[in-house]
């Protein structure tokens, strides 16, 4: 295990990729299960939620770094993405290969089927070593950046409180944390008090252990998080085709999904996370934050892979987002 040292200055954001992936996207016109399907095209992108966030931020002109882990055997796509987009690479290199996820995009129906692998399995000692190495790297990076993004699942064997541990360490050094994960890691990290959390509706329902089938239920549950101890400053609940909710202690806004020509749905939530961070860097109001984050997600739908159109197009799309207040 080793570090590749590269620095992009001045840094603004660092994302933490504890379980990155190579995303193999295959386009098929009319997917038929249990039958032979002829693919139209395929592409392979360096991915995983934290890498997707960094890629979208870079497309928007934000200086960003990635730390975490990638497999030495198939590191080239990550290194090529980082070099092409001027993303600073501060990842640990593992001897095991990075996991490969497969995305089957049905161009006839517009639906995407995900086949996600769990990632490399860590022994307790190896997990402790990796977490400490990443934390040490963050100790240096947090002196330069405004935000740290903890995004994605944890690989097998990584302790459930890994994000909680990192959150406390980053905040002790004066950094702010945006959290986007699910299940036990989300529950554990909430106890550490991240500044922003972005669950989707299913992850939020799993967290509280009850169905959240109505808008009122989602808003009420988001407000429960905002009045917890410790509590985030902002809760964003992504709702897929129904848009997203943006909640602070004082306001609740709903943003609808923007109408765009959809190429693929994978990574839209990661793009929204990138938009949230970009909005924080610009000190935007809640309304403008909601517009920009929603525009990031919509713009990502027009691309395959972790990419956005030009910043001017994203900003123009944000101006078309009509928000509504939630009582």
C-alpha positions as CSV (number, residue, x, y, z in Angstrom):
1,X,0.0,0.0,0.0
2,X,1.4,3.4,-1.0
3,X,0.4,6.9,-1.7
4,X,0.7,8.7,-5.0
5,X,1.5,12.3,-4.1
6,X,0.0,15.0,-6.3
7,X,-1.4,18.4,-5.3
8,X,-3.7,20.7,-7.1
9,X,-3.6,24.2,-5.6
10,X,-5.5,25.9,-4.2
11,X,-7.8,23.1,-3.2
12,X,-11.4,23.7,-2.1
13,X,-12.9,20.3,-1.6
14,X,-11.7,16.7,-0.9
15,X,-13.9,13.7,-1.3
16,X,-13.2,10.4,0.5
17,X,-13.5,7.2,-1.7
18,X,-13.4,4.3,0.7
19,X,-15.2,2.0,-1.8
20,X,-14.6,3.3,-5.3
21,X,-15.6,1.4,-8.4
22,X,-15.1,1.0,-12.1
23,X,-18.5,1.6,-13.7
24,X,-19.1,-0.5,-16.8
25,X,-22.1,1.0,-18.6
26,X,-23.8,-1.1,-21.3
27,X,-26.5,0.3,-23.6
28,X,-29.2,-2.2,-24.8
29,X,-32.3,-1.4,-26.8
30,X,-35.0,-3.4,-25.1
31,X,-33.3,-5.5,-22.3
32,X,-34.7,-9.0,-22.1
33,X,-33.9,-11.0,-18.9
34,X,-33.0,-14.6,-19.5
35,X,-32.2,-14.0,-23.2
36,X,-29.3,-13.2,-25.4
37,X,-29.1,-9.3,-25.7
38,X,-27.0,-7.5,-28.3
39,X,-25.4,-4.4,-26.8
40,X,-25.3,-1.1,-28.7
41,X,-22.2,0.3,-27.0
42,X,-20.2,0.1,-23.8
43,X,-18.0,2.5,-21.8
44,X,-16.0,2.1,-18.6
45,X,-15.7,5.0,-16.2
46,X,-13.8,5.5,-13.0
47,X,-16.6,5.8,-10.4
48,X,-18.0,5.2,-7.0
49,X,-19.9,8.0,-5.4
50,X,-16.9,10.0,-4.1
51,X,-15.1,9.9,-7.4
52,X,-18.3,10.9,-9.2
53,X,-18.7,13.9,-6.9
54,X,-15.1,15.0,-7.5
55,X,-15.5,14.6,-11.3
56,X,-18.7,16.7,-11.3
57,X,-17.1,19.4,-9.1
58,X,-14.1,19.6,-11.4
59,X,-16.3,20.0,-14.4
60,X,-17.9,23.0,-12.6
61,X,-14.4,24.6,-12.1
62,X,-14.0,23.6,-8.4
63,X,-10.5,22.5,-7.3
64,X,-10.9,19.1,-5.8
65,X,-8.8,16.2,-4.4
66,X,-9.7,12.5,-3.8
67,X,-8.4,10.4,-1.0
68,X,-9.3,6.8,0.0
69,X,-8.3,3.6,-1.8
70,X,-8.0,2.2,-5.3
71,X,-6.7,-1.1,-6.5
72,X,-3.2,-1.1,-8.1
73,X,-4.2,-3.7,-10.7
74,X,-6.8,-1.5,-12.4
75,X,-5.8,2.0,-11.3
76,X,-5.3,3.4,-14.8
77,X,-8.9,4.6,-15.5
78,X,-8.8,6.5,-12.2
79,X,-5.4,8.0,-12.8
80,X,-6.5,9.0,-16.3
81,X,-9.7,10.7,-15.0
82,X,-7.8,12.5,-12.3
83,X,-5.1,13.8,-14.8
84,X,-7.7,14.8,-17.4
85,X,-9.7,16.8,-14.9
86,X,-6.9,18.1,-12.7
87,X,-8.2,16.2,-9.7
88,X,-5.5,15.8,-7.0
89,X,-4.9,12.1,-6.4
90,X,-4.2,11.3,-2.7
91,X,-5.4,7.7,-2.7
92,X,-3.9,4.6,-1.1
93,X,-3.0,1.9,-3.6
94,X,-4.2,-1.6,-2.6
95,X,-2.9,-4.9,-4.0
96,X,-6.5,-6.1,-4.6
97,X,-8.3,-4.7,-7.7
98,X,-11.0,-2.1,-7.5
99,X,-14.5,-3.5,-7.7
100,X,-16.4,-3.4,-11.1
101,X,-20.0,-2.4,-11.2
102,X,-22.2,-3.0,-14.2
103,X,-24.9,-0.6,-15.4
104,X,-27.4,-1.9,-18.0
105,X,-29.1,1.0,-19.7
106,X,-32.2,0.1,-21.6
107,X,-32.4,2.8,-24.3
108,X,-35.9,1.8,-25.2
109,X,-37.5,2.1,-21.7
110,X,-35.0,4.6,-20.2
111,X,-34.5,2.3,-17.2
112,X,-31.1,1.4,-15.7
113,X,-30.3,-1.8,-13.9
114,X,-27.4,-1.7,-11.5
115,X,-25.2,-4.7,-10.6
116,X,-23.0,-3.5,-7.8
117,X,-20.2,-5.5,-6.3
118,X,-19.4,-5.2,-2.6
119,X,-15.7,-4.2,-2.8
120,X,-12.5,-5.7,-1.4
121,X,-12.9,-7.4,2.0
122,X,-10.7,-6.0,4.7
123,X,-9.4,-7.8,7.8
124,X,-9.7,-5.8,11.0
125,X,-6.0,-4.9,10.9
126,X,-6.1,-3.9,7.2
127,X,-9.2,-1.7,7.8
128,X,-7.6,0.0,10.7
129,X,-4.4,0.7,8.7
130,X,-6.3,2.1,5.8
131,X,-8.5,4.3,7.9
132,X,-5.5,5.7,9.7
133,X,-3.6,6.4,6.5
134,X,-6.6,8.1,5.0
135,X,-7.1,10.1,8.2
136,X,-3.5,11.2,8.2
137,X,-3.9,12.3,4.6
138,X,-7.0,14.3,5.5
139,X,-5.1,15.9,8.4
140,X,-3.0,17.6,5.7
141,X,-5.7,18.2,3.2
142,X,-8.2,19.8,5.6
143,X,-5.7,22.7,6.1
144,X,-6.3,23.6,2.5
145,X,-10.0,22.8,1.8
146,X,-13.3,24.1,2.9
147,X,-15.3,20.9,2.6
148,X,-14.8,17.2,3.0
149,X,-17.3,14.9,1.3
150,X,-17.9,11.4,2.8
151,X,-19.9,9.6,0.1
152,X,-20.7,6.0,-0.7
153,X,-20.8,2.6,0.9
154,X,-18.1,1.0,3.0
155,X,-16.3,-2.1,1.8
156,X,-16.7,-5.4,3.7
157,X,-14.7,-5.4,6.9
158,X,-14.5,-1.6,7.3
159,X,-15.9,-0.6,10.7
160,X,-19.4,0.9,10.5
161,X,-18.3,4.0,12.4
162,X,-15.5,4.8,9.9
163,X,-17.4,7.9,8.6
164,X,-18.1,9.0,12.2
165,X,-14.4,8.7,13.0
166,X,-13.4,10.8,10.0
167,X,-16.2,13.4,10.7
168,X,-14.9,14.0,14.2
169,X,-11.3,14.3,13.1
170,X,-12.1,16.6,10.2
171,X,-14.3,18.9,12.3
172,X,-11.7,19.0,15.1
173,X,-9.3,20.4,12.5
174,X,-11.8,23.1,11.4
175,X,-13.3,21.4,8.3
176,X,-16.9,21.0,7.3
177,X,-18.4,17.6,6.3
178,X,-21.1,16.6,3.9
179,X,-22.3,13.0,4.4
180,X,-24.0,10.8,1.7
181,X,-24.2,7.2,2.8
182,X,-26.8,4.7,4.1
183,X,-27.6,2.0,6.6
184,X,-25.4,1.6,9.7
185,X,-22.7,3.9,8.5
186,X,-25.3,6.7,8.1
187,X,-26.6,6.1,11.6
188,X,-23.2,6.0,13.2
189,X,-22.0,9.1,11.4
190,X,-25.1,11.2,12.3
191,X,-24.0,10.9,15.9
192,X,-20.8,12.7,15.0
193,X,-22.7,15.7,13.6
194,X,-21.9,16.2,9.9
195,X,-22.8,19.7,8.6
196,X,-24.9,18.4,5.7
197,X,-26.6,15.1,5.1
198,X,-28.2,13.9,1.9
199,X,-30.1,10.7,2.1
200,X,-32.6,9.6,-0.5
201,X,-36.2,8.8,0.6
202,X,-35.5,5.1,1.0
203,X,-32.3,5.6,3.0
204,X,-34.1,8.0,5.3
205,X,-37.0,5.5,5.8
206,X,-34.5,2.8,6.6
207,X,-32.8,5.1,9.1
208,X,-35.9,5.8,11.1
209,X,-37.4,2.3,10.6
210,X,-40.8,3.4,9.2
211,X,-42.3,4.0,5.8
212,X,-42.1,7.6,4.5
213,X,-44.8,7.5,1.8
214,X,-46.0,11.1,2.0
215,X,-44.4,14.5,1.6
216,X,-45.5,15.4,5.2
217,X,-43.8,12.3,6.6
218,X,-40.5,13.1,4.7
219,X,-40.5,16.7,5.9
220,X,-41.3,15.7,9.5
221,X,-38.5,13.2,9.5
222,X,-36.0,15.6,8.0
223,X,-36.9,18.1,10.8
224,X,-36.3,15.4,13.4
225,X,-32.7,15.2,12.1
226,X,-32.4,19.0,12.2
227,X,-33.5,19.0,15.9
228,X,-31.3,16.1,17.0
229,X,-28.2,16.4,19.0
230,X,-25.8,16.9,17.3
231,X,-27.8,18.1,14.3
232,X,-26.8,19.0,10.8
233,X,-27.3,22.5,9.4
234,X,-29.0,21.2,6.2
235,X,-30.8,18.0,5.3
236,X,-31.5,17.3,1.6
237,X,-33.7,14.3,0.7
238,X,-33.5,13.3,-2.9
239,X,-36.7,11.9,-4.3
240,X,-35.7,10.6,-7.7
241,X,-38.2,11.7,-10.4
242,X,-40.0,13.7,-7.8
243,X,-37.1,16.1,-7.2
244,X,-35.7,16.8,-3.8
245,X,-36.5,18.4,-0.4
246,X,-34.1,21.0,1.1
247,X,-34.6,21.6,4.8
248,X,-33.0,23.9,7.4
249,X,-34.4,24.7,10.8
250,X,-36.1,27.8,9.4
251,X,-37.1,26.7,5.9
252,X,-38.4,23.8,3.8
253,X,-38.3,23.9,0.0
254,X,-39.2,21.4,-2.6
255,X,-37.5,21.4,-6.0
256,X,-39.0,19.4,-8.9
257,X,-36.9,17.4,-11.3
258,X,-35.9,19.5,-14.4
259,X,-37.0,18.2,-17.8
260,X,-34.0,17.1,-19.8
261,X,-33.1,14.4,-22.3
262,X,-32.0,11.5,-20.1
263,X,-29.0,9.4,-21.2
264,X,-28.6,7.6,-17.9
265,X,-29.8,7.9,-14.3
266,X,-26.6,6.6,-12.6
267,X,-24.8,9.2,-10.6
268,X,-27.5,11.9,-10.4
269,X,-27.5,11.8,-6.6
270,X,-23.7,12.2,-6.7
271,X,-24.1,15.2,-9.0
272,X,-26.6,16.7,-6.5
273,X,-24.0,16.3,-3.7
274,X,-21.4,18.1,-5.9
275,X,-24.0,20.9,-6.5
276,X,-24.6,21.2,-2.8
277,X,-20.9,21.7,-2.1
278,X,-20.5,24.1,-5.0
279,X,-23.4,26.2,-3.5
280,X,-21.7,26.2,-0.1
281,X,-18.5,27.5,-1.7
282,X,-20.5,30.3,-3.2
283,X,-22.4,31.1,0.0
284,X,-25.8,30.8,-1.7
285,X,-29.1,31.1,-0.1
286,X,-31.2,27.9,0.5
287,X,-33.3,28.7,-2.6
288,X,-30.3,29.2,-4.8
289,X,-28.6,26.1,-3.3
290,X,-31.7,24.1,-4.1
291,X,-31.7,25.4,-7.7
292,X,-28.0,24.7,-8.3
293,X,-28.0,21.3,-6.7
294,X,-31.1,20.2,-8.7
295,X,-29.5,21.6,-11.9
296,X,-26.4,19.5,-11.2
297,X,-28.5,16.4,-10.9
298,X,-30.5,17.2,-14.0
299,X,-27.4,18.0,-16.1
300,X,-25.8,14.8,-15.1
301,X,-28.8,12.9,-16.5
302,X,-27.8,14.1,-20.0
303,X,-24.4,12.4,-19.8
304,X,-23.2,8.8,-19.3
305,X,-20.4,8.6,-16.8
306,X,-19.5,11.1,-14.0
307,X,-19.6,14.2,-16.2
308,X,-21.4,17.5,-16.5
309,X,-21.9,19.9,-19.4
310,X,-20.3,23.4,-19.3
311,X,-20.8,25.4,-16.1
312,X,-22.8,28.0,-18.0
313,X,-25.3,25.3,-19.1
314,X,-25.7,24.1,-15.6
315,X,-26.3,27.7,-14.3
316,X,-28.8,28.3,-17.0
317,X,-30.6,25.1,-16.1
318,X,-30.7,26.2,-12.5
319,X,-32.6,29.3,-13.5
320,X,-35.4,27.1,-14.8
321,X,-36.0,25.4,-11.5
322,X,-39.2,26.6,-9.9
323,X,-39.2,26.0,-6.1
324,X,-42.2,25.6,-3.8
325,X,-42.2,26.2,0.0
326,X,-43.3,23.3,2.1
327,X,-45.5,24.3,5.1
